[in-house]
Amino acid sequence: MAFGQPKLTKEEKATEKQRELMEKYGLDLDSYSDDELRLRNGSAVRAIASTLAGSGMFAAGSLLSGNSADAFKLNLAKAQIEQNWILIRQNEEIIRLLQAMAAK
């Protein structure tokens, strides 16, 4: 904590920690513009493609070495989680569009 800043309460610290976690995963939706949501979705799709491509190479290596089936499953689960985050952000875009339509 920097000198001169007020001390945060437990609740404020918890809220800040939660916000930081949401930001880490690109889910701090209230702070993003529509363009930022699209950019985050694009980078998440690229990350998923990279993970799955890596999983494919890893699977080929696993066949040769005869191990690591669990790591392959873990990579696929990670890709599925990333896909869920994309869906959350896309839902936010839909909500914003519907709100704009309702306001007209």
Buried (B, 14 or more C-beta within 10 A) or exposed (E): EEEEEEEEEEEEEEEEEEEEEBEEEBBBBEEBEEEBBBEBBEEBEEBBEEBBEEBEEBBEEBEEEEEBEEEBEEBBEBBEEBEEBBEBBEEBBEEBEEEEEEEE
